[in-house]
Amino acid sequence: MSRRRALLVVMHLFTVVMLGGTLPTPIYPFYAAQLGLTATGITVVFAAYAVGTMAALLLLGGASDALGRRRVLLAGVAVAAASSVVFLLADSVPLLLAGRALSGLSVGVVTGAATAYLSELADDPRQAVTLATVANMGGLGLGALLAGVLAQHVAHPTTLPYLVHLALLVPALLVARAPETAGHPRGERGPVVQVQRLALPDGAGSAFAAAAAAAFAAFALFGLFTALTSTFLSQGLHDTSHQSVGALVAVLFGAGVLGQLARPRLGLRRSLVTGLVALPVGVGLLVASLAATSLPLYGLAALVGGAGVGLAFSASLALVAEVSPAGRRAQVTSALFLVAYAGISVPVVAAGVLVTQAGLLVAAQVLAGLVTVLAIAAVAFDTAHRRGLRRLELAERAREATQADARAAFDALTHS
């Protein structure tokens, strides 16, 4: 297979595996009716996805370097297929949890390997970044949209989306014929399963704190929309359309793609601040939409919030890369991902509990407060980091000026 065709196959594989991560989103109401799930139960099932993804990122992050890109991507396809099969058989909450965990595991396995593969197959590194961004968040948006349309217009809403997913995974098997790009001399391959070490950047604690707060807030908003949009629409906005759920989640991820792609043009600092402003505005619009019972306002919340997620998270990754020494960059990035996926699970489950105990509006208001506080904290930490860099720069300039003055005085004394 030519490298160009291999690039297309990897893009398809990456997109379809990510697509499986959001297939259940518009059909949670069917599971709630069949299995008696409350909003708390839905968010717990959703959080199982984050557990699977974190396990893959922490344990299998270097697997494609050891085994090769093709083998790991084929394994990811197999796990994604297993997830859909489990969902097809799901008649209990434990099976739903297993399906979500397998889905998260497949996403975690494929994300690193596919991103590396695209960078090695593409002619331009910037093209590779664009393709990986579109496949990652675009696939998540397409999954919700596909399941929502099928659930709205076709019978068997809890089975047909997964059958379509299995069919879409079949062409991904062509990756077995793609050229391998992860070459290792004999005997120099690393271990397949290895706990990824975590680390903080030395002397840049405020920068990591800013990135961590931004990533946690971004993923908390992302998780809130993905897990509870069906609940918000049916109970708060009196809209029971599964297609609306899928479309709104697709808007969220589409805006996230645009936010990530805009980050290099805006620059790191401007992207971070803009994203941190957009996050509380987005979740504030969500609260306003529930209070006003307005679906268009909810759509605007998804648009603004998604752009904020894309900008804030991509900027937090760039900030961590900027302050981390090359030899420990992977460890610091892994620590950031761990914080981010904590944001997609803990606050979302708490929001589900609040929905059950106190109502939709209270749950949305509490999460809006959390996101706002985290955004303010992230800006404060980033400001402290920038001021620290400025002080170091001024001190260095003063030292150089003092040395120059001393040299000038010595030269004058010598000549005299």
SVG drawing of the C-alpha trace seen along z (x, -y; Angstrom):
<svg xmlns="http://www.w3.org/2000/svg" viewBox="-41 -57 88 67">
<polyline fill="none" stroke="black" stroke-width="0.4" points="0.0,0.0 1.3,-3.5 1.9,-5.9 -0.9,-8.1 -3.5,-5.3 -2.1,-4.3 -2.7,-7.8 -6.4,-7.6 -6.8,-4.2 -5.3,-5.4 -7.6,-8.5 -10.6,-6.2 -9.6,-3.9 -8.9,-6.8 -12.2,-8.4 -14.3,-5.3 -12.8,-4.2 -13.4,-7.7 -16.9,-7.6 -17.6,-4.6 -16.8,-6.7 -20.0,-8.8 -22.5,-6.3 -24.4,-5.8 -24.8,-9.5 -28.2,-10.1 -29.6,-6.7 -29.1,-6.9 -32.9,-7.5 -33.6,-4.1 -31.1,-2.5 -32.7,-4.6 -36.2,-3.2 -35.0,0.4 -32.8,0.6 -34.2,-2.1 -31.1,-4.3 -31.2,-7.7 -29.1,-10.7 -26.5,-9.4 -26.4,-6.0 -26.0,-7.5 -23.0,-9.6 -21.4,-6.6 -21.8,-4.6 -20.3,-7.5 -17.4,-7.8 -16.4,-4.1 -15.2,-5.4 -12.7,-7.7 -11.4,-4.8 -10.8,-2.7 -9.0,-5.6 -6.8,-6.4 -5.8,-2.7 -4.7,-2.6 -2.8,-5.9 -1.0,-5.0 -0.2,-1.3 0.0,-1.1 1.4,-4.5 4.5,-2.9 3.0,0.2 3.1,-1.0 6.8,-1.8 7.5,1.7 5.1,3.7 4.7,1.4 1.9,-0.9 -0.1,1.6 -0.3,4.3 -1.4,1.8 -4.0,0.2 -5.4,3.7 -5.6,4.4 -7.5,1.1 -10.0,2.1 -10.5,5.4 -11.2,3.8 -13.6,1.3 -15.5,4.1 -15.7,6.0 -17.2,2.8 -19.9,2.7 -20.6,6.4 -21.0,6.0 -23.4,3.1 -25.4,5.3 -25.8,7.8 -26.2,5.2 -29.3,6.1 -27.8,5.0 -25.8,2.1 -22.6,4.2 -22.6,4.9 -23.1,1.2 -20.2,0.4 -18.1,3.1 -19.0,1.7 -18.1,-1.8 -14.8,-0.7 -13.9,1.2 -14.8,-1.8 -12.5,-4.0 -9.7,-1.4 -9.9,-1.3 -9.8,-5.1 -6.8,-5.2 -4.9,-2.5 -5.6,-4.1 -5.1,-7.8 -1.4,-7.7 -0.6,-5.1 -2.7,-6.7 -1.4,-10.2 2.2,-9.0 1.4,-7.0 -0.1,-10.1 2.9,-12.2 5.2,-9.6 3.0,-9.1 2.2,-12.7 4.6,-14.9 4.0,-18.0 3.9,-17.9 1.3,-20.6 -0.9,-18.4 -0.5,-15.5 -1.6,-17.7 -4.7,-18.8 -5.6,-15.3 -5.2,-14.0 -7.4,-16.8 -10.1,-16.3 -10.1,-12.5 -10.1,-12.7 -12.7,-15.3 -14.5,-15.0 -15.0,-11.3 -16.5,-11.9 -18.9,-14.4 -19.9,-12.1 -20.6,-9.2 -23.3,-11.2 -24.8,-12.5 -25.0,-9.1 -26.6,-7.5 -29.0,-10.3 -30.2,-10.2 -30.6,-6.4 -32.4,-6.5 -34.8,-9.1 -35.7,-7.6 -34.9,-3.9 -36.1,-1.0 -33.9,0.8 -32.1,-2.3 -29.9,-0.3 -28.7,2.2 -28.5,0.6 -25.8,-2.1 -23.5,0.6 -24.1,2.8 -23.2,-0.2 -20.1,-0.8 -19.0,2.8 -19.5,2.4 -17.4,-0.8 -14.6,1.0 -14.2,3.6 -12.3,1.3 -10.0,0.3 -8.5,3.7 -6.7,2.6 -4.2,1.0 -2.6,4.5 -1.3,3.7 0.1,0.2 3.9,-0.3 5.3,0.0 7.0,-3.2 8.0,-2.2 11.3,-0.5 13.6,0.8 16.9,2.5 16.8,6.1 16.8,6.3 16.1,2.6 12.3,2.6 10.9,1.4 8.3,3.3 4.7,3.5 3.0,2.9 4.7,0.3 3.3,-2.1 3.8,-5.5 5.7,-7.6 4.2,-10.9 6.2,-14.0 5.9,-17.7 8.2,-20.2 11.0,-21.5 10.7,-25.2 7.5,-25.6 4.8,-24.6 2.6,-27.6 2.7,-26.8 1.6,-23.2 -1.1,-24.3 -2.4,-26.7 -2.5,-23.9 -4.0,-21.4 -6.8,-23.7 -7.6,-24.6 -7.6,-20.9 -9.8,-19.9 -12.3,-22.6 -12.3,-21.9 -13.0,-18.1 -15.5,-18.8 -17.6,-20.9 -17.0,-18.3 -18.2,-15.5 -21.2,-17.4 -22.5,-18.0 -21.7,-14.5 -23.2,-12.6 -26.2,-14.8 -27.4,-16.5 -30.2,-13.9 -31.3,-14.5 -31.1,-18.3 -33.1,-18.3 -35.8,-15.9 -36.4,-17.1 -35.3,-20.7 -36.2,-21.8 -39.0,-19.3 -37.3,-18.1 -37.2,-14.3 -35.6,-14.3 -32.6,-11.9 -31.5,-13.7 -31.3,-17.0 -29.1,-15.4 -26.7,-14.0 -26.7,-17.3 -25.9,-19.4 -23.0,-17.1 -21.7,-17.2 -21.8,-21.0 -19.7,-20.8 -17.0,-18.6 -17.1,-20.5 -16.4,-23.8 -13.7,-21.9 -12.0,-21.0 -12.1,-24.6 -10.7,-25.8 -7.8,-23.4 -7.0,-24.3 -7.1,-28.0 -4.6,-27.7 -1.4,-28.0 -2.6,-31.1 -3.7,-32.8 -0.6,-31.9 -0.3,-30.1 -1.1,-32.9 -4.0,-34.3 -5.5,-30.8 -5.3,-29.9 -7.0,-33.1 -9.6,-33.0 -10.4,-29.4 -10.6,-30.1 -13.1,-32.9 -15.2,-30.8 -15.5,-27.9 -17.5,-29.7 -19.4,-31.6 -20.4,-28.3 -21.6,-26.7 -23.2,-30.0 -25.2,-29.9 -26.2,-26.3 -27.6,-27.5 -29.4,-30.3 -30.9,-27.9 -32.3,-25.7 -33.7,-28.7 -35.3,-30.1 -36.2,-26.7 -34.5,-27.8 -33.1,-25.2 -31.3,-27.8 -29.5,-29.1 -28.4,-25.5 -27.0,-25.3 -25.1,-28.5 -23.8,-27.1 -22.5,-24.0 -20.8,-26.2 -19.1,-28.5 -18.2,-25.8 -16.8,-23.5 -14.6,-26.3 -13.4,-26.9 -12.6,-23.2 -10.6,-23.1 -8.6,-26.3 -8.0,-25.7 -6.9,-22.0 -4.7,-22.5 -3.1,-25.5 -2.6,-23.6 -0.8,-20.8 1.4,-23.5 2.2,-25.2 3.3,-21.9 5.5,-21.1 7.0,-24.6 8.0,-24.3 9.0,-20.6 12.5,-19.4 12.7,-17.1 13.7,-14.0 10.6,-14.3 8.0,-15.7 6.1,-12.5 5.9,-12.1 4.6,-15.6 2.1,-15.3 0.8,-12.0 0.3,-13.8 -1.8,-16.4 -3.9,-13.8 -4.6,-12.1 -5.8,-15.4 -7.9,-16.0 -9.6,-12.6 -10.3,-13.1 -12.3,-16.2 -14.3,-14.1 -15.4,-11.7 -15.5,-13.1 -17.4,-16.4 -19.7,-14.7 -20.8,-12.0 -21.3,-14.7 -23.5,-16.6 -25.5,-13.4 -26.0,-13.0 -27.1,-16.7 -29.6,-16.2 -31.2,-13.3 -31.2,-15.0 -31.6,-18.7 -32.7,-19.2 -31.2,-20.1 -30.7,-23.8 -28.9,-23.4 -26.6,-20.8 -25.8,-23.1 -25.2,-26.1 -22.8,-24.1 -20.8,-22.9 -20.8,-26.4 -19.4,-27.7 -16.7,-25.0 -15.7,-25.8 -15.6,-29.5 -13.4,-29.1 -11.0,-26.8 -10.8,-29.2 -10.0,-32.1 -7.4,-30.0 -5.8,-29.0 -5.5,-32.6 -4.0,-33.5 -1.5,-30.7 -0.5,-31.6 -0.1,-35.2 2.2,-34.2 4.2,-32.0 4.6,-34.9 5.6,-37.3 8.2,-34.8 9.6,-34.6 9.7,-38.4 11.5,-38.7 14.1,-36.2 14.5,-38.0 15.0,-41.4 17.4,-39.8 19.4,-38.3 19.5,-41.6 20.7,-43.4 23.4,-40.8 24.6,-41.2 24.5,-45.0 26.5,-44.8 29.1,-42.5 29.3,-44.9 29.9,-47.9 32.5,-45.9 34.3,-45.1 34.2,-48.7 35.6,-49.9 38.3,-47.3 39.2,-48.3 39.3,-52.0 41.5,-51.3 43.8,-49.2 44.2,-51.8 44.8,-54.5"/>
</svg>
